[in-house]
Amino acid sequence: MKKILTVLLGLGVATSAYSKDLSFEQYVETLKKEAKADGISDRILTEAFENVKYVPRAVKADRNQPEKRLTLDEYIPRAVPQWKVKQAKALYKKHYPDLERIGKKYSVQPRFIVALWGVESNFGKFTGSYSVIDALTTMAYDGRREAFFRNETMAALKILQEGHIQVEDMKGSWAGAMGQCQFMPSSYLAYAADGDGNGRKDIWSSTDDVFASTANYLHKSGWDNTHTWGRQVRLPKGFDKKLAGREDSKAKPLHEWSELGITKYDGKPLPNLGKNDIKAWLIMPDDLDGRVYLIYNNYQVLMKWNRSYYFATAVTHLADAIKFEP
């Protein structure tokens, strides 16, 4: 085994099959070797790992996530209470000039930018206090999702190398999600944007950068600002729930859903868009007993951000509740 560990350390490789046989300090050395081979400077490696520590509470948080599942009717009032709606409207109004500028640049309606900001971090109030390097290194060493967190550690080091943030200021969640829009490091590298024109991409303290980064993510993921996200609907009795799903094969033009007897939630007919008909999918997050939605492409984009019906629906609920017209 010593020979195997020596080879692994020399190559800068440690897989979950072996990480349990390495001390945390030895494992950090494999990360440093891999990062250096990927072009990370000695200075950054020293700064990032000089005081790195294993964080047991991050592992505990990962393993003790809530098991009780709420229904959407229970979840939405908790995720989007009235005080958050009120605050969202006030912040939308306060930041509207910047939101309008950024929304036009990236072709994203500003209310969705604010809604994501509110659901992800309560408008920047809850961004996490963990050292991102500590959290990611801990989660990689833990081994349950080693490849994912090891890659995210490498991405975090690249962010430091590019000078967007200092190690001591690089804070995030127990899983390494960073800043007011809670980007993982790989998402930061792919989508973070400079919204205030100062040459940095500061999703920790610059609201303009948070807005631009959020809008850039949506834009690059296929957002269409000519449409909204979808709507809650009613189904006719005896509806075949096998027609529901987000797969491409389950998509139908809106008029076809109407022909199947689906109506708006208030019982009125679905919109007749004629030549401008839009592709839609039917989803039932809580099966037939719960809320039912016809969703458009923009909801699918929100599911790329977070693969949870509850998360995406909370964002759309808050976006619809803002409805502020300057």
N, C-alpha and C positions, 0 to 999 in steps of 0.2 A: 504493500500500500504506500509506503514511503516513496518508492520509486515512481509510482503513478502520480502522487501529489507533486513530486519534484518536476515531472514532465508538465503537469498542468500549470504549475506556477511559472515555469519557464516560458510556456506558450501564452500565458495570460488567459487561460481557459479554465472555467469551472462550471460544470453542469450541475443540475439539481441532484443528480445521482452521487456527486462527490462533495458538494458544498457543505454537507453536514459533517464531513470528515476534516474540514478546514476550520481553523479558528476564524473568528470574524476578522482579525487583523490579517491573517493569511489571505482571506478572501478579498479584502480591500486591495492587497498587492496585485491580485489577478486583474482587478478592475483598472488599476493604475497602468499596468503593462498594456492592457488592451487599448486604453485611452491614448497612451503615448504613441502606440503603433498607428492610431487613427489621427494623429496630428495634434493632440492636445499638449500644450507646452508644460515643461517642468514647473514653471511658476504657478500656473493654474492648478496643476495636480497637487502641489504643495499647499496652496491656499484652500483648496476644496477638501482635502483629506487630512490636513494637519490635526484637526480636532474632531474628526468624524467619530461618531459613537453609535452603537447599536441601541435601538429604541424599542424596548419590549411593548410599550403601549401602542405603537403602530401596528405590530403584529396582532395584538389583542383586539384592536379596532377592526382589523381585517377579518378576524375569525368570529367576532361577536356582533356582526351586523344583524339588525332586527329581522326575526323570522316571521313575525306576525304580519300578515298581508292585509292592508286596509283596502276597502273598496274605493273607487274614485269619488263617490259621494262623501266618504269620510276623509279622503286625502286632500281633495281640492281646498276645502275651507282651512285646512292646516297649512298647506303650502302657499296658499294665496288668501290670507285673511284680509279683512277690509282695511286694516291699518296699512298693509303693504300696497293695496290698490291706491289708497290715498297718497302714500309716499311716492309711488310710481308716477302718478299724475303730476305731482309737484316737481319731481326731478325731470320729467319729460319737458315740462314747461320751462324750468330753469335752464336746461341744457339744449333747448330746441335749436338755436342757431348752429351749434356744432353738430347736433344730431342730423339736422337737415343737410348740412354740407357733406357729412360722411355718408349719410344714406344715399344721397345722389351719386356720390363717387362710386359706391359699391352696389348700387341698385337694390337696396334693402330698405323696407319701411322702418322708420325710426322706432316705432312702438315695439317692434320685435327685439330690437337691440336693447331697449330698456327692460323689457320683460325677461330676457335672458340674464341680464345684469342682476335683476331682482331675485330670480329663482336660484341662480348659482351662488351668489354671495351676499344676498340682502343689500344690494347696492354698494358693495365693497366693504361692508362691516364685518363679515365673517369670511376671511380668506385663509385661515389656518396659521398656526404659529410654529409648525415644525420646520426645522432646517430641511430643505428639499433634498440636499445631498444625504443627510442622515436618514431620512425617510426612505428614499429610493434604494440606498445601499442596504438598509435593514431588510426591506421587502425582497430584494434580490437574494440576499443571503438566506432568508427564510426558506426560499426554494419552491414555494407552491406555484408561483408564476415567475420563475427566475428569468426566463428569456425576455419577457415583457419588461420587467423592472430593470434588468441589466441594460437593455436598449434605451430605456428612459434615462438611466443614469448617464449613459454616453451622450444623450441629447442635452441633458442639463449641463454637462461639462462644456459642450459646444456653445451654449448660451453664455456661459461665463467667459469663454475664450473670445467671443465676439464683443464682450464688454457691455452688454445690456443691463447687467445687474452685478452687484458685488456678492460674494459668498454669504456674508453676514446678513444681507438683505433679501436673500433668496428664500423666502418663506412660502409655505403651502400647507396642504392637508397631509394627513397621515399617509396618503397614497402618492403624494408628490404633485397633486394638482395645484397650480400656482395662480396667484393674483386674483383680481376682481372678476375675471371671466373663467377662472379655474381651468386653465389649459394645462394638460400634461406637457412636459418638455418637448416631445415630438410634435405636438400640435402647435406649440409656440414657434418652433422652427419653420413649420409649414405655413402658418397663418398670421402670426403676430405682425402688426403693422404700426407704423409711425403716424399717429393721427394729429400730433401737434407740430410736426415739422422740425423737431430738434435733433433728429438723427438717431434717436433711441426708440426702443419698443418697450415701454415701461407699463406693463399690465398691472403693476402693483400700486402705483400712485398717480398715474396720469389718466384721467377719465377719457380724454380724447383718444389715447392709445387703446384703452379698453374698448371704446366704441368702434374704433377702426378695426381692431383685431377681431372683434365679434362679427362685424359686418363682412370682413374679408373671408372669415371662415364660411359664413353662409353663402356668400357670392361664389366662392370657389367650389362649394359643395352642390351648386346647382339651383340656388334660390331664384325665384321668379317674382319680381315686385309688381307684376301686372295682376297678380292674384293673391288671395289671402291663403289661409291654411286648410280650410274645410269648414264643416258645420256639424252640430249635433242633429240627429235625425230620428224619425220614428219608422219602425218596420211594420209591415202588414202582418196579420196573424198567419201563422204557418210558414213564415219566411225560412228559407233554407240557409242555415248559418254556415254551411260549407262554402258559400260564396264570399265569406269574409276572409280577409288576409291582405298582407302587404306585398305579396309576390307580384311580379310583373304580369303574370297570367291572370291575376284576379282583378286587374284594372278594367274599368268600363267608362265610357262617356257618361256624363251626368244624365243625359236623357234616357239612357238605358236603365239606370237605377230608378229613374222616375217611372218608367214603364213596368218595373217590377213591383211598384206600389210603395216605394219609399217616399216619404214626405219630409218637409222641414219639421223641426221639433214641435212647432205650434200647429201642425197638421196642414199647413198651406203647401202648395206644390213647390217642388224644387225649381230653381231658376231655369228658364228656357233661354240658353245662350246662342242658339242657332248655329251659325258657322263658327262661332267662337267657343263651342262646347269644350269642356275641360275634362281631362282624364281624372278619375277618382277611384279610391279604394274604400271598402267598407271595413271598419274595425270594431271589435267588441272587447275592450280590455277586461271587462268583468263578465263575459259571455252574454247570453240573451237577457240575463236578469239585471244587467247594469246599463250604463250609458252606451249609446251606439253613435258612431260618427262616420260621415263620409269625409275622407281626407284627400287633400291634393298634394302635389309634389312638394310644397314647402313643409308640410308636416313630415314627409319622408326625409327631408334635409335635417329637420330637428332631431330625427331619430338617429342620424349619423353623429350628431353632437353627443347624444346620450341615448342608448338603446333601451329606453324605458317609455312605455306608453304614458305612465303617470307623469314623468318629467316633461315630456313633450306637451301633454295636455295642460299641465300647470302653466307652462310658458304661453301657450295660446290663450288660455283663460285670462292671464294677466294682460297680454297684449290687447285682447278684445275689451278688457275693462278700462284700459287707459283712455281711449277714444277722445283724446284732447285735440282740438283744432285751434291753432294759434290765431 
